[in-house]
Amino acid sequence: MSITVFGDSISGNCLKVKWTAERIGLPYRWVETDILKGESRTPDFLARNPAGQVPLIILEDGRAIAQSNAIILYLAEGSDLIPKDSYARAKMFEWLFWEQYSHEPYVAVARFQMAYMGKAAADLDPKIVERGKAALARLERALQDGPFLVGDDLTLADIALVAYTRVAHEGGFDLTDYPEVQAWIGRVESALGIV
């Protein structure tokens, strides 16, 4: 199987797909799609994904899959990134859902507003900052129980959550307040071969 990935290299959601494909040894073609230039809003792109969002993958047979966590679940099916044990697998899903609802909307949004829209930390919505810190604190507590989010091995939960956590400082979050998170970022980056 070989896929085409439409992604923007500044997006943690897109990098999740890249890292998952590389981790499982899946060949892919990366099509850089600059969201700041509106490249995911062209008629051509919208014909592939009416939501106008990246990442988007196109399978060899032409079918498309959108939404980062749906994509990584599809790609990793049958791999060691998805626990075989049903309880551990459910815990991985729990983290994936939590990431999109309680982490990404705050940590990633703060980063985008500061790093790409030029906002100062003082100009961020205080609720975004408060909820971003709460998300990082949740990770800090969870990582006191083991090296990875679900047991002793890397799973999709780690890939999904490291994407924006590793660059949270770009959104004004001080990761030195979260030593377990910092150590975990190092372990995940090492396991994935990313810097």
N, C-alpha and C positions, 0 to 999 in steps of 0.2 A: 504494500500500500504506500502510495505517495500522495501528499496533500499540498494544496496551495493555502497559505496563510496570509490573509490581509490583516496587517497589524501596524500599529504606530509604536516605534521603539521607546517613546516616552511613557507609554502606558503599561502599568503593572499588569493589567488584565491581559494585555497582548503578550507580555513576557512570560506569563504563566504557561501559555500555549507553547511558546518556543522552548521553554525549559522542559516541559513535559515531553514534547516530541524528541528533544535531544536525549533526555534521560532514558527513554525506552528505545532509542535508536531508530526512530521513524524518519525517513527522508521527507523533506518538505521544501517547498519553494516559498520564500518570504517576499511578499509584495508590500513595500513600505507605503503606508496610507496615512498621510499627514492630516490629522484631525484639525490642527490649527489653521490649515489652508482649506478646510471644508471638503477634503477628498473622499470622505465617507458620505457626502451628501450629493454626489453627482448622480445624474439619472442612471448611469451605468452601474454604480455601486448600489443604489437603491433598488435596482431590478434584482440584485442578488440578496440584499438584506433591507427590506422596507423600513426597519428600525433605524437605519443609517448609522450603525455603530460597528466599531471594531472591538475585539477580534471577530473575524469571520473566516471559516475554513471552507474550502471547496474540495470535496472528495473526488477521487479519480472518475467516478461516474457522473460528476456534475452536480450532485446534491450538495446543499449548503447547510452548515450548522453555525449558529451564532451563540452568544453568551459564553463568557470565558469558562465558567465552571461546568457547563454542559459539554463544552468542547474537550476540556481535559478529562472529564469522565469518559467520554467516548474514546479518546485516544488511549487512555490507560487501561481500558477494559482487559482483564486477564493478566495484567502486570502486577508486580510486587508493590506498586504505588496504591493499590486498592486492597485493603485487608481482606483475607479470606474469611475470617471469623465474623459472623453477622453482627455481633455487638460492636466490635472494633470498626467495622464498616459503617454502622449507624453513627458512631461517634465521629468518624471522618465526615459523613454527610452533615452532621450537626455543625461542625466547624465551617464547612463550605457555605451553608445557609447563613450562619452567623456572620461570616466574612462579608457577604454581600449586603447584609442588612444593618450590621452594627459596627463594622470596621471601615470598609471601603468608603461609605458615604461621608465619613468624617476625616479619617487620616488621608485618604487620597484627594478628597475635595480641598482640604487645607493646603496640601502640597500643590495641587493644580493652581489654586488661587494665588499662592505666593510665588511659585517657581515659573509659572507660565502666564499669569495675568498681572504680575507685578505688585500684588497687594502686600502691604506690611502686615506683620503678625498682629499688630494692634487693631488692624481693620477687619480681621476675620470675625465672623459671627461667633460670639462667645459660646453658643450651644455647640457649634462644630468643634471648637477647641475642647470643651468640657467632655463631649462624647468621644472624641478622639483619645483623650487621656484615659477615659474609662475603658476604652477598648484595649489600649496598651496595658493598663493595669490588669485587665482580665487575662491577657496573654501571660503577663508576668506571674500571676498566681498559678495558672495552668502548667507553666513550664517548671514549676518547683517539683512537680510529680514525675518528671522524666525528661529525657533528652529531646523528644519530639512530641507533637501534640496528641498523637494517638500511639501510645506504647513506645517501644524502643527503636522503631524503624521509621524512616521517611515515608510519608504518604502524601496524597494530593492536598490534604489539609495544610501541610507545611508549605507546599509550593504556592498554594493560593494565598496564604497569609503572609509569606515572606515578601511577596511582590511589592506591596506598598509599605510594609513595616520597615524594610531595609532602607527606605528613603523617607521615612517619617520626619527626619530632621529637616528636610526641604519644606515641610509644612509647619515648621516651628516647634516640633515636639523634641524634647531633649531625651534622647535614648539612654543617657547615663543614669536617668532615674529608673531604668528598667534593666538591671544587670542580667537577669535570666533571659530576657528577650535578646539582649546583645549577644550573649553566648549562643543562643539558639540560631540567630541570624548567621553567625559564623559557621555553625554545624551544617545548616541548610545550604549555604553558599558553597561550602566545601563539598558536600554530597552532590551538588548539581554542577560543580566546576565553574561557578560564576564569581565575578568580582565586582 
